């Protein structure tokens, strides 16, 4: 099996002194693991920043054996954020969710497009809010859509409209911007509340039933916002 494609680097692990094992989310083949021989060399290593976009040539002797990649840089997306700890952590968070929630060898161009969209949203002044909606869109794509409007009640408190969960056991306040997407956000605490609600849903609905742990990179990103 031999093909050419382009994709985003999701992970890398040292294989031996000269090689590494990577996972790349490709446009036409989905998430694909493979070996990069010579991946520890200075020239190649500089390309291999998690999140960078690569042109890849993949070879494998059979579907049951891991193949290997030859790579060239398509677009160096990550170095622009080396001096921005929050956005760099956000990249790690997004990539870890793609790695966790996508199966191997299943083409999904919508997920591929979402990764492209992610790097565009980082350029926005409201990138944190946009990232929260990006996570919700990713969950929707993999079959776990969270429809807040069906899960909340509302009431007026003074002159303010408050949304809260319908759960009898746990009456959580739901930030307005998750329901009314045009709502202004006054504080980072509202954004953190939104990230927590999505994280709780992710844990309860996907991770714990499959004996998976919450991605450390996502937790680290949230901590950079506190």
VOTORMI-901771 format. One line per field, with one value per residue: x, y, z of N, C-alpha, C in turn. Coordinates in Angstrom, 1 decimal, decimal comma, always signed. Atoms other than C-alpha are relative to their C-alpha. Layout:
% VOTORMI-901771
n_px X;... .
n_py Y;... .
n_pz Z;... .
ca_px X;... .
ca_py Y;... .
ca_pz Z;... .
c_px X;... .
c_py Y;... .
c_pz Z;... .
***
This chain:
% VOTORMI-901771
n_px +0,8;-0,8;+0,8;-0,4;+1,1;-0,4;+0,7;-0,4;-0,7;+0,7;-0,9;-1,2;-0,6;-1,3;+0,1;-1,4;-1,0;+0,1;+1,3;+1,2;+1,3;+0,9;+1,4;+0,3;+1,4;-0,1;+1,2;+0,7;-0,2;+0,3;-1,2;-0,9;-1,3;-1,1;-1,3;-0,9;-1,4;-0,8;+0,9;-0,7;-1,0;+0,3;+0,8;+1,4;+0,6;+0,5;+1,4;+0,9;+0,7;+1,4;+0,9;-0,5;+0,6;-1,1;+0,3;-0,5;+0,1;+0,1;-0,2;+0,2;+0,0;+1,4;+0,9;-0,1;-1,3;-0,2;-0,7;-1,0;+0,2;-0,9;+0,7;-0,5;+0,9;+1,0;+0,2;-0,5;+1,0;-0,2;-1,0;+0,5;+0,5;-1,0;-0,1;+1,3;+0,3;+1,5;+0,4;-0,8;+0,7;+1,3;-0,4;-0,2;+1,3;+0,8;-0,6;+0,3;+1,3;+0,1;-0,7;+0,8;+1,3;+0,1;-0,5;-1,0;+0,3;+1,4;+0,1;+1,1;-0,5;+0,5;-1,0;-1,1;+0,3;+0,0;-1,4;-0,3;+0,7;-0,6;-1,1;+0,6;+0,6;-1,0;-0,3;+1,1;+0,0;+0,9;-0,4;+0,3;+1,5;+0,1;-0,5;+1,1;+1,0;-0,7;+0,1;+1,4;+0,2;-0,7;+0,9;+1,1;-0,4;-0,3;+1,2;+0,4;+0,4;+0,5;+1,0;+0,3;+1,3;+0,9;-0,5;+0,0;+1,1;-0,4;+0,8;-0,5;-0,4;-0,2;+0,1;-0,9;+0,5;-0,9;+0,3;-0,5;+0,3;+1,3;-0,3;+0,5;-1,1;-1,1;+0,5;-1,2;+0,2;-0,6;-0,3;+0,9;-0,6;+0,2;+1,3;+0,1;-1,4;-0,4;-0,2;-1,3;-0,6;-0,5;-1,1;-0,7;+0,7;+1,1;-0,6;-0,5;+1,2;+0,4;-1,0;+0,3;+1,2;-0,4;-0,9;+0,8;+0,8;-1,0;-0,3;+1,2;+0,7;-0,9;-1,3;+0,2;+0,6;-1,0;-1,2;-1,1;-0,2;+0,1;-1,3;-0,8;-0,3;+1,2;+0,0;-1,1;+0,4;+1,0;-0,8;-0,7;+1,0;+0,5 .
n_py -1,2;-1,3;-1,2;-1,3;-0,7;-1,0;+0,2;-0,7;+0,9;+0,1;+0,5;+0,6;+0,8;+0,6;+1,4;+0,4;-1,1;-0,9;+0,0;-0,3;+0,4;-1,2;+0,1;-1,2;+0,0;-0,4;-0,4;+1,0;+1,3;-0,1;+0,1;+1,1;+0,1;+0,5;-0,2;-0,8;+0,3;-1,3;-1,1;-0,7;-0,9;-1,4;-0,6;+0,5;-0,3;-1,3;+0,0;+0,8;-0,6;+0,4;-0,9;-0,4;+0,7;+0,7;+0,8;+1,3;+1,2;+1,2;+1,3;+1,1;+1,3;+0,6;-0,8;+0,4;-0,4;-1,5;-0,5;-1,1;-1,3;-1,0;-1,3;-1,3;-1,0;-0,6;-1,3;+0,0;-0,8;-0,1;-1,0;-1,4;-0,1;+0,4;-1,0;-0,1;+1,3;+0,4;+0,5;+1,2;+1,0;+0,2;+0,9;+1,3;+0,4;+0,4;+1,2;+1,2;+0,4;+0,7;+1,3;+0,8;+0,2;+0,5;+1,3;+0,1;+0,4;-0,4;-1,3;-1,0;-1,2;-1,0;-0,2;-0,6;-1,4;-0,6;-0,3;-1,3;-1,1;-0,3;-0,9;-1,3;-0,6;-0,6;-1,3;-0,9;-0,6;+0,8;+1,4;+1,0;+0,3;+0,8;+1,3;+0,7;+0,5;+1,0;+1,3;+0,5;+0,5;+1,3;+1,0;+0,2;+0,8;+1,4;+0,6;-0,4;-1,4;-0,6;-1,1;-0,7;-0,6;+1,1;+0,5;-1,0;-0,9;-1,4;-0,9;-1,3;-0,4;-1,5;-0,3;+0,9;+1,3;+1,1;+1,3;+1,0;+1,3;+0,6;+1,1;-0,2;+0,3;-0,9;-1,1;-0,8;-1,2;+0,2;-1,4;-0,4;+0,0;+1,3;+0,0;-1,1;-0,1;-1,4;-0,6;-0,5;+0,7;-1,0;+0,5;+1,3;+1,1;+0,6;+0,9;+1,2;+0,8;+0,7;+1,1;+1,1;+0,7;+0,9;+1,0;+1,0;+0,8;+0,9;+1,1;+0,9;+0,6;+0,7;+0,5;+1,0;+1,3;+0,8;+0,1;-0,9;-1,1;-1,3;-0,4;-0,9;-1,2;-0,8;-0,6;-1,0;-1,2;-0,7;-0,6;-1,2;-1,1;-0,3 .
n_pz +0,0;+0,1;+0,4;-0,4;-0,6;-0,9;-1,3;-1,2;-1,0;-1,2;-1,1;+0,4;-1,0;+0,4;+0,3;-0,3;+0,0;+1,2;+0,6;-0,9;+0,4;+0,0;+0,5;+0,9;+0,4;+1,4;+0,6;+0,8;-0,6;-1,4;-0,9;+0,5;-0,7;+0,8;-0,4;+0,8;-0,1;+0,0;-0,6;-1,1;+0,6;-0,3;+1,1;+0,0;-1,3;+0,0;+0,6;-0,7;-1,1;+0,0;+0,6;+1,4;+1,2;+0,8;+1,2;-0,3;+0,8;-0,9;+0,6;-0,9;+0,6;-0,2;-0,8;-1,4;-0,5;+0,0;+1,2;-0,3;+0,7;+0,4;-0,2;+0,3;-0,6;+0,8;-0,6;-1,4;-0,6;-1,5;-0,5;-0,3;-1,3;-1,0;-1,1;-0,6;-0,8;+0,0;+1,3;+0,2;-0,8;+0,7;+1,1;-0,6;-0,4;+1,2;+0,7;-0,8;+0,1;+1,4;-0,1;-0,8;+0,5;+1,4;+0,3;+1,0;+1,4;+0,4;+0,6;-0,4;+0,4;-0,9;-1,1;+0,6;+0,2;-1,4;-0,4;+0,7;-0,6;-1,4;+0,1;+0,4;-1,1;-0,9;+0,4;-0,4;-1,3;-0,9;+0,3;-1,0;+0,2;+1,3;-0,3;-0,7;+1,0;+0,8;-0,7;+0,2;+1,4;+0,1;-0,6;+0,9;+1,1;-0,4;-0,4;-1,4;+0,1;-1,3;+0,3;-1,3;+0,0;-0,5;-1,3;-1,0;-0,3;-0,2;-0,8;-0,1;-1,4;+0,2;+1,4;+0,7;+0,4;-0,5;+0,5;-0,9;+0,5;-0,4;-0,9;-1,4;-1,0;+0,1;+0,7;+0,5;+0,8;+1,4;+0,5;+1,1;+1,3;+0,6;+0,5;+0,9;+0,5;+0,3;-1,3;-0,4;-1,2;-0,9;-0,9;+0,3;-0,7;+0,8;+1,0;-0,8;-0,3;+1,3;+0,2;-1,0;+0,4;+1,1;-0,6;-0,7;+0,9;+0,7;-1,0;-0,3;+1,1;+0,9;-0,6;-1,0;+0,5;+0,8;-0,9;+0,5;-0,8;+0,6;+0,5;-0,9;+0,7;-0,2;-1,3;-0,1;+0,6;-0,9;-1,1;+0,5;+0,1;-1,3 .
ca_px +0,0;+1,4;-0,3;+0,4;-1,7;-1,5;-2,3;-1,8;+0,7;-1,2;+1,5;+5,0;+6,9;+10,5;+10,8;+14,6;+17,7;+16,9;+13,2;+9,8;+6,3;+3,7;+0,0;-1,1;-4,7;-4,8;-7,3;-8,1;-7,2;-8,2;-5,9;-2,9;+0,0;+3,4;+7,1;+9,4;+12,8;+15,4;+12,7;+15,2;+17,5;+17,8;+16,3;+13,2;+12,7;+12,2;+9,1;+7,6;+5,9;+2,5;-0,1;+2,1;+0,6;+2,7;+2,8;+3,2;+4,0;+2,9;+4,1;+3,0;+3,5;+0,1;-2,9;-1,9;+1,6;+2,5;+3,7;+6,2;+6,0;+8,2;+7,4;+7,8;+6,5;+3,3;+2,7;+4,5;+1,5;+2,7;+5,9;+3,8;+2,6;+5,8;+5,7;+2,0;+1,5;-2,3;-2,6;+0,2;-1,7;-4,9;-3,2;-2,2;-5,7;-7,4;-5,0;-5,4;-9,1;-8,8;-6,4;-8,7;-12,0;-11,1;-10,7;-7,8;-8,0;-11,5;-11,7;-13,6;-13,0;-15,1;-12,7;-9,9;-11,6;-12,2;-8,4;-8,0;-10,7;-9,0;-5,9;-8,1;-9,9;-6,7;-6,3;-9,6;-9,9;-12,6;-10,5;-11,3;-15,1;-14,6;-12,6;-15,4;-17,8;-15,1;-15,1;-18,9;-18,7;-16,1;-18,4;-21,2;-19,2;-18,2;-21,8;-22,2;-24,0;-24,8;-28,0;-28,0;-31,3;-33,0;-31,2;-31,9;-34,6;-34,5;-35,6;-35,2;-33,2;-33,5;-32,9;-30,7;-31,7;-30,3;-30,1;-29,7;-29,7;-33,0;-31,3;-33,0;-29,9;-27,5;-28,9;-25,8;-25,8;-25,2;-23,4;-25,6;-23,2;-23,7;-27,4;-27,5;-24,4;-24,5;-24,2;-21,3;-18,9;-18,0;-15,4;-13,0;-15,1;-18,0;-15,6;-14,1;-17,7;-18,4;-15,2;-16,1;-19,6;-18,2;-15,5;-18,1;-20,2;-17,1;-16,2;-19,7;-20,8;-17,6;-14,5;-15,7;-17,9;-14,9;-12,4;-10,5;-9,0;-9,6;-6,9;-4,1;-3,4;-7,0;-6,7;-3,4;-4,9;-7,8;-5,2;-3,4;-6,7;-7,2 .
ca_py +0,0;+3,4;+6,8;+10,5;+12,8;+15,8;+15,9;+17,3;+15,8;+14,5;+12,7;+11,5;+8,9;+7,8;+4,4;+3,9;+6,0;+7,3;+6,8;+7,9;+6,6;+9,3;+9,7;+12,0;+13,0;+13,0;+14,4;+11,3;+8,5;+9,7;+9,1;+7,0;+5,8;+5,1;+5,2;+8,0;+6,7;+9,4;+11,3;+12,3;+14,1;+17,8;+18,6;+16,4;+17,0;+20,7;+19,9;+17,7;+20,1;+18,8;+20,4;+21,2;+20,4;+17,9;+16,4;+12,7;+9,6;+6,4;+2,9;-0,3;-4,0;-5,0;-3,7;-5,6;-4,1;-0,5;+1,4;+4,3;+7,9;+10,1;+13,7;+17,2;+20,4;+21,6;+24,5;+25,3;+26,5;+26,0;+28,2;+31,4;+30,6;+29,6;+32,8;+32,4;+29,8;+29,9;+29,4;+26,8;+24,9;+25,3;+23,6;+20,7;+20,5;+20,4;+17,9;+15,6;+15,6;+14,7;+11,9;+10,6;+10,8;+9,7;+6,1;+4,9;+4,6;+6,2;+9,1;+12,1;+15,2;+17,2;+16,5;+17,4;+20,7;+21,3;+21,2;+23,8;+25,9;+25,6;+27,4;+30,1;+30,7;+31,3;+34,5;+35,9;+38,3;+35,9;+32,8;+31,2;+31,5;+30,2;+27,3;+26,3;+26,1;+24,2;+21,5;+21,3;+20,9;+18,2;+16,3;+16,7;+15,3;+12,2;+11,6;+13,3;+16,5;+18,6;+20,6;+23,0;+24,5;+21,1;+20,7;+24,0;+26,1;+29,8;+32,5;+36,2;+37,3;+41,1;+42,3;+39,3;+36,1;+33,0;+29,6;+26,5;+22,8;+20,8;+18,1;+17,8;+16,5;+19,2;+22,6;+24,0;+27,5;+27,4;+30,5;+32,5;+32,5;+28,7;+29,3;+32,7;+32,6;+36,3;+37,0;+39,1;+37,5;+39,7;+37,5;+34,6;+32,8;+32,4;+30,8;+28,5;+27,5;+26,6;+24,5;+22,7;+21,9;+20,4;+18,6;+17,0;+15,9;+14,5;+12,5;+11,2;+10,4;+9,2;+8,8;+7,0;+4,5;+3,5;+3,6;+6,6;+9,4;+13,1;+14,5;+16,1;+18,6;+19,9;+20,3;+22,1;+24,5;+25,3;+26,0;+28,5;+30,6;+30,7 .
ca_pz +0,0;-1,0;-1,1;-0,8;+1,3;+3,6;+7,3;+10,8;+13,3;+16,3;+18,3;+18,3;+20,3;+20,2;+18,6;+18,6;+18,4;+14,9;+14,4;+15,9;+15,8;+14,8;+14,3;+11,5;+10,8;+7,0;+4,6;+2,6;+5,0;+8,5;+11,5;+10,5;+12,7;+11,2;+11,6;+10,5;+9,9;+10,7;+12,6;+15,3;+12,8;+13,3;+9,8;+10,2;+13,9;+13,3;+11,2;+13,8;+16,1;+17,2;+15,1;+12,0;+8,6;+6,6;+3,2;+3,6;+1,6;+3,3;+2,6;+4,2;+3,3;+4,6;+6,4;+9,6;+9,9;+10,8;+7,8;+7,5;+6,4;+4,4;+5,2;+4,0;+5,7;+4,2;+6,6;+9,9;+11,9;+15,5;+15,7;+15,5;+19,0;+20,7;+22,8;+23,7;+26,4;+26,3;+22,6;+22,5;+25,3;+23,3;+20,3;+22,5;+23,9;+20,4;+19,0;+22,0;+21,6;+17,8;+18,7;+21,4;+19,6;+16,1;+15,0;+12,9;+9,1;+8,9;+6,5;+7,8;+5,9;+8,3;+11,1;+8,8;+8,0;+11,8;+12,3;+9,6;+11,2;+14,6;+13,4;+11,9;+15,1;+17,0;+15,1;+16,5;+19,4;+20,8;+20,3;+23,6;+23,1;+19,5;+20,8;+23,1;+20,2;+18,2;+20,9;+20,7;+16,9;+17,3;+19,7;+17,3;+14,4;+16,4;+17,4;+20,8;+20,0;+23,1;+22,6;+25,5;+24,5;+25,3;+28,6;+30,4;+32,0;+32,4;+34,7;+35,2;+38,3;+38,5;+35,0;+34,1;+32,2;+33,9;+32,3;+34,5;+33,9;+34,2;+36,3;+39,7;+41,4;+40,1;+39,2;+37,3;+36,0;+32,2;+30,8;+28,5;+25,6;+25,2;+24,6;+23,0;+20,8;+20,2;+24,0;+25,1;+27,7;+30,6;+32,4;+32,0;+34,6;+32,2;+29,6;+32,3;+33,3;+29,6;+29,4;+32,6;+31,4;+28,2;+30,2;+32,5;+29,6;+27,8;+31,0;+31,7;+28,2;+26,4;+28,6;+31,7;+29,9;+27,8;+30,8;+29,3;+31,2;+30,6;+28,4;+30,5;+27,7;+28,0;+31,7;+31,4;+28,9;+31,3;+34,0;+31,8;+31,7;+35,5 .
c_px +0,9;-0,9;+0,7;-1,2;+0,6;-0,7;+0,7;+0,7;-0,7;+0,9;+1,3;+0,7;+1,3;-0,1;+1,4;+0,9;-0,3;-1,4;-1,1;-1,2;-0,9;-1,4;-0,3;-1,5;+0,0;-1,3;-0,8;+0,0;-0,3;+1,3;+0,8;+1,2;+1,0;+1,3;+0,7;+1,4;+0,9;-0,8;+0,7;+1,1;-0,4;-1,0;-1,5;-0,7;-0,6;-1,4;-1,0;-0,5;-1,5;-0,9;+0,4;-0,7;+1,1;-0,5;+0,7;-0,1;+0,1;+0,2;-0,3;-0,1;-1,3;-0,8;+0,2;+1,3;+0,1;+0,9;+1,0;-0,3;+1,3;-0,7;+0,7;-0,9;-0,9;-0,2;+0,4;-1,0;+0,3;+1,0;-0,5;-0,5;+1,0;+0,1;-1,4;-0,4;-1,4;-0,3;+0,8;-0,7;-1,3;+0,2;+0,1;-1,3;-0,9;+0,5;-0,2;-1,4;-0,2;+0,6;-0,9;-1,3;-0,2;+0,6;+1,1;-0,6;-1,5;+0,0;-1,1;+0,5;-0,5;+0,9;+1,2;-0,2;-0,1;+1,4;+0,4;-0,7;+0,6;+1,1;-0,5;-0,5;+1,0;+0,4;-1,1;+0,2;-0,8;+0,4;-0,4;-1,5;-0,1;+0,5;-1,0;-1,0;+0,7;-0,1;-1,4;-0,2;+0,7;-0,8;-1,2;+0,4;+0,3;-1,2;-0,5;-0,4;-0,6;-0,9;-0,4;-1,4;-1,1;+0,3;-0,2;-1,4;+0,5;-0,9;+0,6;+0,4;+0,4;-0,3;+0,9;-0,7;+1,0;-0,4;+0,6;-0,5;-1,3;+0,2;-0,5;+1,1;+1,1;-0,4;+1,2;-0,5;+0,7;+0,3;-0,8;+0,5;-0,2;-1,4;-0,3;+1,4;+0,4;+0,3;+1,4;+0,5;+0,7;+1,3;+0,5;-0,7;-1,1;+0,6;+0,5;-1,2;-0,4;+1,0;-0,3;-1,2;+0,3;+0,9;-0,8;-0,8;+0,9;+0,3;-1,1;-0,5;+1,0;+1,2;-0,2;-0,6;+1,0;+1,4;+1,2;+0,1;-0,1;+1,4;+0,8;+0,2;-1,2;+0,0;+1,1;-0,4;-1,0;+0,8;+0,7;-1,0;-0,4;+0,8 .
c_py +1,2;+1,1;+1,3;+0,8;+1,2;-0,1;+0,8;-1,0;+0,0;-0,4;-0,5;-0,7;-0,6;-1,5;-0,7;+1,2;+1,0;+0,2;+0,3;-0,6;+1,2;-0,4;+1,3;-0,1;+0,5;+0,3;-1,1;-1,4;+0,0;+0,0;-1,2;+0,0;-0,5;+0,4;+1,0;-0,3;+1,3;+1,1;+0,8;+0,9;+1,4;+0,6;-0,4;+0,4;+1,4;+0,1;-0,6;+0,6;-0,4;+1,0;+0,5;-0,8;-0,5;-0,6;-1,3;-1,0;-1,2;-1,3;-1,1;-1,3;-0,7;+0,8;-0,4;+0,4;+1,5;+0,4;+1,1;+1,1;+0,6;+1,3;+1,2;+1,0;+0,6;+1,5;-0,1;+1,0;+0,3;+1,1;+1,4;+0,2;-0,5;+0,9;+0,3;-1,3;-0,4;-0,6;-1,3;-1,2;-0,4;-1,0;-1,4;-0,6;-0,5;-1,2;-1,3;-0,5;-0,7;-1,4;-1,0;-0,4;-0,5;-1,4;+0,0;-0,4;+0,3;+1,4;+0,8;+1,4;+1,2;+0,2;+0,7;+1,5;+0,7;+0,4;+1,3;+1,2;+0,4;+1,0;+1,4;+0,7;+0,6;+1,4;+1,0;+0,6;-0,8;-1,4;-1,0;-0,4;-0,9;-1,4;-0,9;-0,6;-1,0;-1,3;-0,5;-0,5;-1,3;-1,1;-0,4;-0,9;-1,5;-0,7;+0,3;+1,4;+0,4;+1,1;+0,7;+0,5;-1,0;-0,4;+1,1;+0,6;+1,4;+0,8;+1,4;+0,3;+1,5;+0,3;-1,0;-1,4;-1,0;-1,3;-1,0;-1,4;-0,6;-1,1;+0,4;-0,1;+1,1;+1,2;+1,0;+1,2;-0,2;+1,4;+0,3;-0,2;-1,4;-0,2;+1,1;+0,3;+1,4;+0,8;+0,4;-0,8;+1,1;-0,4;-1,3;-1,1;-0,6;-1,0;-1,2;-0,8;-0,8;-1,1;-1,1;-0,8;-1,0;-1,1;-1,1;-0,9;-1,0;-1,2;-1,0;-0,8;-0,9;-0,7;-1,1;-1,3;-0,9;-0,1;+0,8;+1,2;+1,4;+0,4;+1,0;+1,3;+1,0;+0,7;+1,0;+1,3;+0,8;+0,7;+1,2;+1,2;+0,5;+1,3 .
c_pz +0,0;-0,4;+0,5;+0,5;+0,8;+1,3;+1,1;+1,0;+1,3;+1,2;-0,5;+1,2;-0,5;-0,2;+0,2;-0,2;-1,2;-0,5;+1,1;-0,6;+0,1;-0,3;-0,7;-0,4;-1,5;-0,6;-0,6;+0,7;+1,6;+0,9;-0,3;+0,9;-1,0;+0,6;-0,9;+0,2;-0,1;+0,6;+1,1;-0,6;+0,2;-1,1;+0,2;+1,3;+0,1;-0,6;+1,0;+1,3;-0,1;-0,5;-1,4;-1,1;-0,9;-1,3;+0,3;-1,1;+0,9;-0,7;+1,1;-0,8;+0,1;+0,9;+1,5;+0,6;-0,1;-1,2;+0,4;-0,9;-0,4;+0,0;-0,5;+0,7;-1,0;+0,5;+1,5;+0,7;+1,5;+0,4;+0,2;+1,4;+1,1;+1,2;+0,6;+0,6;-0,1;-1,3;-0,3;+0,8;-0,7;-1,2;+0,5;+0,4;-1,2;-0,6;+0,9;-0,1;-1,4;+0,1;+0,8;-0,6;-1,4;-0,2;-1,1;-1,3;-0,4;-0,5;+0,5;-0,3;+0,8;+1,2;-0,5;-0,1;+1,4;+0,4;-0,7;+0,6;+1,3;-0,1;-0,5;+1,2;+1,0;-0,3;+0,4;+1,4;+1,0;-0,1;+1,0;-0,1;-1,3;+0,2;+0,7;-1,0;-1,0;+0,7;-0,1;-1,4;-0,2;+0,6;-0,9;-1,2;+0,3;+0,6;+1,4;+0,0;+1,4;-0,3;+1,3;+0,1;+0,5;+1,4;+1,1;+0,1;+0,2;+0,9;+0,1;+1,5;-0,1;-1,5;-0,9;-0,3;+0,4;-0,6;+1,0;-0,4;+0,6;+1,1;+1,4;+1,0;-0,1;-0,9;-0,4;-0,8;-1,3;-0,5;-1,2;-1,4;-0,7;-0,6;-1,1;-0,5;-0,3;+1,3;+0,2;+1,3;+0,8;+0,7;-0,5;+0,7;-0,8;-1,1;+0,7;+0,4;-1,3;-0,2;+1,0;-0,3;-1,1;+0,5;+0,7;-0,9;-0,7;+0,9;+0,2;-1,2;-0,8;+0,7;+1,0;-0,4;-0,8;+0,8;-0,6;+1,0;-0,7;-0,5;+0,8;-0,7;+0,1;+1,4;+0,2;-0,7;+0,9;+1,1;-0,4;+0,0;+1,4;+0,5 .
***
